[in-house]
């Protein structure tokens, strides 16, 4: 069965579900584009990886500081510890976690042995929108590199939460389109000052977008709504999510919550 929502399913924005959805979206988009691209182009999924680090204090030798005890009325009472003379040593152990990976999609063209990356398609993850996260730093670095290259950039943000991350300035989108919940942005390298944007409200169907190729070749249409529904049906969401009972993360606005409750009631 498809998702009960007409477009993006807000239940899937939860950190418990979105990584699975993101990976499925990349696979489903690749399948769809592969069928529609001409023979000189092909879709290829790739991954970037990163490590995360945590630091923990290492307990010093037990002989470094010993509490003194005094007896009061026959009862031993701990008092201030005796601090050894001289500087103290604070030991820190750094623990490495990972590598962690996330996928993105590329449209490539091959001519003989020459392979050219024509377009990069990103489905933003929660870590991409978290300030200070290594994944965000890698995402922003790649974003800058692509914007200054001969590669088209397509960014798909299906997350209401987190820090705004797309290349197109948010205030300019809001000035023209008003507030939005989700956003798709397309930047063509031949038009460096322009972004083609698709602002999306929670109640909206996901749009059909145009994936640009090299000059002289027509764009390839990519309808995100059937891609999303295919990714939904390929995942565990229908069986694992209790609609109307499980929390929506982040929370909906009051008017959105009322709309969602009415929608779920009408469909279940």
C-alpha positions as CSV (number, residue, x, y, z in Angstrom):
1,X,0.0,0.0,0.0
2,X,1.2,3.6,-0.6
3,X,1.8,6.1,2.1
4,X,-1.5,7.7,3.4
5,X,-0.1,11.2,2.7
6,X,-0.4,12.8,-0.7
7,X,3.2,13.8,-0.8
8,X,6.0,13.6,1.7
9,X,5.1,11.4,4.7
10,X,6.0,13.4,7.9
11,X,6.3,10.2,9.9
12,X,9.3,9.3,7.8
13,X,11.3,12.4,8.9
14,X,12.0,10.7,12.1
15,X,15.7,9.7,12.6
16,X,14.5,6.1,13.0
17,X,13.1,6.0,9.5
18,X,14.7,8.6,7.3
19,X,18.1,6.9,6.6
20,X,16.2,3.9,5.2
21,X,14.0,6.2,3.1
22,X,17.0,8.2,1.8
23,X,18.8,5.1,0.6
24,X,15.6,3.8,-1.1
25,X,15.0,7.1,-2.8
26,X,18.5,7.1,-4.3
27,X,18.0,3.5,-5.6
28,X,14.5,4.3,-7.0
29,X,15.6,7.5,-8.7
30,X,18.5,5.6,-10.3
31,X,16.2,2.9,-11.6
32,X,13.9,5.5,-13.1
33,X,16.6,7.6,-14.7
34,X,18.4,4.6,-16.0
35,X,15.4,3.8,-18.1
36,X,15.0,7.3,-19.5
37,X,18.5,8.4,-20.2
38,X,20.0,8.1,-23.7
39,X,22.7,5.5,-24.2
40,X,25.6,8.0,-23.7
41,X,24.3,8.9,-20.2
42,X,23.9,6.7,-17.1
43,X,23.0,7.1,-13.4
44,X,25.5,6.0,-10.8
45,X,25.0,6.0,-7.0
46,X,28.1,6.9,-4.9
47,X,28.8,7.3,-1.3
48,X,30.8,9.7,0.9
49,X,32.0,8.6,4.3
50,X,33.2,10.2,7.5
51,X,34.4,9.3,10.9
52,X,33.2,10.6,14.3
53,X,35.2,11.0,17.4
54,X,34.3,11.1,21.1
55,X,36.6,11.9,24.0
56,X,36.6,10.3,27.4
57,X,38.6,11.0,30.5
58,X,40.9,8.2,31.6
59,X,40.7,7.5,35.3
60,X,44.0,8.4,37.0
61,X,46.0,6.0,39.2
62,X,44.0,5.4,42.3
63,X,46.9,6.5,44.4
64,X,46.8,10.0,43.1
65,X,44.1,11.3,45.5
66,X,43.0,9.6,48.6
67,X,40.2,10.9,50.9
68,X,41.0,11.4,54.5
69,X,38.5,10.2,57.1
70,X,37.8,11.5,60.6
71,X,35.9,9.9,63.3
72,X,32.9,11.7,64.8
73,X,31.2,9.9,67.6
74,X,32.7,6.6,66.5
75,X,31.5,7.1,62.9
76,X,34.0,7.5,60.1
77,X,33.3,10.6,58.0
78,X,35.0,11.4,54.7
79,X,36.5,14.9,54.5
80,X,38.3,16.8,51.8
81,X,40.7,14.8,49.6
82,X,44.4,15.3,49.9
83,X,45.7,16.9,46.7
84,X,49.2,15.8,45.7
85,X,51.7,18.6,45.2
86,X,52.5,19.9,41.7
87,X,50.4,19.9,38.5
88,X,47.8,17.2,37.9
89,X,47.6,15.0,34.8
90,X,44.3,14.9,33.0
91,X,44.3,12.0,30.5
92,X,41.9,11.9,27.5
93,X,41.2,8.9,25.3
94,X,39.8,9.6,21.8
95,X,37.5,6.9,20.5
96,X,36.9,6.6,16.7
97,X,33.4,5.7,15.4
98,X,32.6,4.7,11.9
99,X,33.1,5.0,9.1
100,X,29.6,6.3,8.4
101,X,28.3,6.5,4.9
102,X,25.5,8.2,3.0
103,X,24.5,7.9,-0.7
104,X,24.0,10.4,-3.5
105,X,23.3,10.0,-7.2
106,X,25.3,11.2,-10.2
107,X,24.4,11.5,-13.9
108,X,27.4,10.6,-15.9
109,X,28.3,10.6,-19.6
110,X,30.8,8.3,-21.1
111,X,32.6,8.8,-24.4
112,X,35.2,6.2,-25.0
113,X,37.3,6.2,-21.9
114,X,36.3,9.7,-20.9
115,X,33.7,9.9,-18.1
116,X,32.1,13.2,-17.2
117,X,29.9,13.9,-14.2
118,X,27.0,15.9,-15.6
119,X,24.7,16.2,-12.6
120,X,24.8,15.5,-8.9
121,X,21.6,14.7,-7.1
122,X,21.4,15.0,-3.3
123,X,18.7,13.9,-0.9
124,X,19.6,15.7,2.3
125,X,20.0,13.8,5.5
126,X,19.4,14.9,9.1
127,X,23.2,15.0,9.6
128,X,23.6,17.3,6.6
129,X,21.4,19.8,8.4
130,X,23.2,19.5,11.8
131,X,25.6,22.3,12.5
132,X,29.1,21.0,13.3
133,X,28.5,17.5,12.1
134,X,31.2,16.0,9.9
135,X,28.6,15.0,7.3
136,X,27.4,18.6,7.0
137,X,30.9,19.9,6.6
138,X,31.6,17.4,3.7
139,X,28.2,18.2,2.2
140,X,28.9,21.9,2.2
141,X,32.4,21.5,0.7
142,X,31.0,19.4,-2.1
143,X,28.2,21.9,-2.7
144,X,30.7,24.7,-3.1
145,X,32.8,22.6,-5.5
146,X,29.9,21.7,-7.7
147,X,28.6,25.3,-7.8
148,X,32.0,26.3,-9.2
149,X,32.2,23.4,-11.7
150,X,30.6,22.3,-15.0
151,X,28.2,20.0,-13.1
152,X,24.5,20.6,-12.4
153,X,23.4,20.4,-8.8
154,X,20.0,19.0,-7.7
155,X,19.2,19.2,-4.0
156,X,16.1,17.6,-2.5
157,X,15.3,18.5,1.0
158,X,12.4,16.5,2.5
159,X,13.1,17.4,6.1
160,X,11.4,20.2,8.0
161,X,13.8,20.1,10.9
162,X,17.5,21.1,11.1
163,X,19.5,24.0,9.8
164,X,18.7,25.2,6.3
165,X,21.4,23.9,4.0
166,X,20.5,24.2,0.3
167,X,22.6,26.4,-1.9
168,X,19.8,28.8,-2.9
169,X,19.3,31.4,-0.1
170,X,16.2,30.6,1.9
171,X,15.1,34.3,2.3
172,X,15.0,34.7,-1.4
173,X,12.7,31.7,-1.8
174,X,10.4,32.8,1.0
175,X,10.2,36.3,-0.5
176,X,8.9,34.9,-3.8
177,X,7.0,31.8,-2.7
178,X,6.1,32.3,1.0
179,X,6.8,29.7,3.6
180,X,7.3,26.1,2.7
181,X,7.9,22.7,4.3
182,X,10.1,21.0,1.8
183,X,12.2,22.3,-1.1
184,X,13.8,21.0,-4.3
185,X,16.5,23.2,-5.9
186,X,18.1,22.8,-9.4
187,X,21.2,24.8,-10.3
188,X,22.4,24.6,-13.9
189,X,26.1,25.2,-14.4
190,X,25.4,27.3,-17.6
191,X,23.2,29.7,-15.6
192,X,25.3,30.2,-12.4
193,X,23.1,33.0,-11.0
194,X,19.8,31.1,-11.3
195,X,18.2,28.4,-9.2
196,X,15.0,26.7,-10.3
197,X,13.1,25.9,-7.1
198,X,10.1,23.8,-6.2
199,X,8.7,24.9,-2.8
200,X,6.5,22.2,-1.3
201,X,3.9,22.3,1.4
202,X,3.0,19.3,3.6
203,X,-0.3,18.7,1.8
204,X,1.3,19.0,-1.7
205,X,2.1,16.2,-4.1
206,X,5.8,15.9,-4.7
207,X,6.7,17.6,-8.0
208,X,8.0,16.4,-11.3
209,X,11.4,18.0,-11.8
210,X,13.7,18.2,-14.9
211,X,17.2,16.8,-14.6
212,X,19.5,18.8,-16.9
213,X,22.0,17.1,-19.1
214,X,24.7,18.7,-21.3
215,X,23.9,21.6,-23.6
216,X,22.1,20.3,-26.7
217,X,20.5,17.3,-25.0
218,X,17.0,17.6,-23.6
219,X,16.2,17.4,-19.9
220,X,15.1,14.2,-18.4
221,X,11.8,14.3,-16.4
222,X,11.8,12.8,-12.9
223,X,8.5,12.6,-11.1
224,X,9.3,12.5,-7.5
225,X,5.9,11.4,-6.2
226,X,5.9,7.9,-7.8
227,X,9.6,7.6,-6.9
228,X,8.7,8.3,-3.3
229,X,5.8,5.8,-3.3
230,X,8.0,3.1,-4.7
231,X,10.6,3.8,-2.0
232,X,7.9,3.7,0.6
233,X,6.5,0.4,-0.5
234,X,10.0,-1.1,-0.7
235,X,10.6,-0.2,3.0
236,X,9.2,-1.5,6.3
237,X,7.2,1.7,7.0
238,X,3.7,0.3,6.3
239,X,4.3,-2.5,8.8
240,X,6.3,-0.7,11.4
241,X,4.7,2.7,11.7
242,X,1.5,3.1,13.8
243,X,-0.1,6.1,12.1
244,X,-2.0,8.3,14.5
245,X,-0.1,6.8,17.5
246,X,3.6,7.1,16.8
247,X,5.1,10.6,17.2
248,X,5.9,12.8,14.3
249,X,9.4,14.2,14.6
250,X,9.7,17.2,14.3
251,X,6.2,18.1,15.5
252,X,3.7,19.5,13.1
253,X,2.2,22.9,13.4
254,X,-1.2,22.9,15.1
255,X,-3.1,23.4,11.8
256,X,-0.9,20.7,10.1
257,X,-1.5,18.3,12.9
258,X,-5.3,18.8,12.6
259,X,-5.1,18.3,8.9
260,X,-3.0,15.1,9.3
261,X,-5.4,13.7,11.9
262,X,-8.4,14.2,9.6
263,X,-6.5,12.7,6.7
264,X,-5.5,9.6,8.6
265,X,-9.0,9.2,10.0
266,X,-10.5,9.4,6.5
267,X,-8.0,6.8,5.1
268,X,-8.1,4.3,7.9
